[in-house]
Amino acid sequence: MELAALICKSQEAIAAFFTFCKQQATDMLSEHVTLLWSLGIILRMRRDMTAAQMDEAIASVLASEVAGA
């Protein structure tokens, strides 16, 4: 809220800014929904992953998406 107040002059402007940010995040993440859901499942099963394991999981999911397309 404090950061939004640095660039917005009113409460209405802050609310509009947050609405904009939420929509932008949704738009950016929706392109990768399959990857995000898959990683969520993998992380729940493994509970802990190194960066290399995460990279491997991402590569595997992306390869599956390409093969299925």
C-alpha positions as CSV (number, residue, x, y, z in Angstrom):
1,M,0.0,0.0,0.0
2,E,2.8,2.4,0.9
3,L,4.5,1.8,-2.5
4,A,1.3,2.3,-4.4
5,A,0.9,5.6,-2.6
6,L,4.2,6.8,-4.0
7,I,2.8,6.7,-7.5
8,C,-0.9,7.2,-6.8
9,K,-2.5,10.4,-5.4
10,S,-5.9,9.0,-4.2
11,Q,-7.4,5.8,-2.7
12,E,-9.3,5.4,-6.0
13,A,-6.1,5.5,-8.0
14,I,-4.5,3.0,-5.6
15,A,-7.5,0.7,-6.1
16,A,-7.3,1.0,-9.9
17,F,-3.5,0.4,-9.8
18,F,-4.0,-2.8,-7.8
19,T,-6.7,-3.9,-10.2
20,F,-4.3,-3.3,-13.1
21,C,-1.5,-5.2,-11.4
22,K,-3.8,-8.2,-10.6
23,Q,-4.9,-8.3,-14.3
24,Q,-1.3,-8.1,-15.5
25,A,-0.2,-10.9,-13.2
26,T,-3.2,-13.1,-14.4
27,D,-2.4,-12.4,-18.0
28,M,1.3,-13.3,-17.6
29,L,0.8,-16.4,-15.5
30,S,-2.1,-17.7,-17.6
31,E,0.3,-18.4,-20.4
32,H,2.0,-20.9,-18.2
33,V,-0.8,-22.4,-16.2
34,T,0.0,-26.0,-17.2
35,L,3.6,-25.6,-16.0
36,L,2.6,-23.9,-12.8
37,W,0.0,-26.6,-11.9
38,S,2.5,-29.4,-12.8
39,L,5.2,-27.8,-10.6
40,G,2.8,-27.5,-7.8
41,I,2.0,-31.2,-8.0
42,I,5.7,-32.1,-8.2
43,L,6.6,-29.9,-5.2
44,R,3.8,-31.4,-3.1
45,M,5.1,-34.9,-3.8
46,R,8.8,-34.1,-3.3
47,R,8.5,-31.4,-0.7
48,D,12.0,-30.1,-1.4
49,M,13.8,-29.5,-4.7
50,T,17.2,-28.1,-5.7
51,A,17.4,-25.5,-8.4
52,A,18.8,-28.3,-10.8
53,Q,15.8,-30.5,-10.0
54,M,13.4,-27.6,-10.6
55,D,15.1,-26.9,-13.9
56,E,14.8,-30.6,-14.8
57,A,11.1,-30.7,-13.9
58,I,10.4,-27.5,-15.9
59,A,12.2,-29.0,-18.9
60,S,10.2,-32.2,-18.6
61,V,6.9,-30.4,-18.4
62,L,7.7,-28.1,-21.3
63,A,8.9,-31.1,-23.4
64,S,5.6,-32.9,-22.6
65,E,3.6,-29.8,-23.7
66,V,5.6,-29.6,-27.0
67,A,5.1,-33.4,-27.6
68,G,1.3,-33.1,-26.9
69,A,0.8,-30.0,-29.1
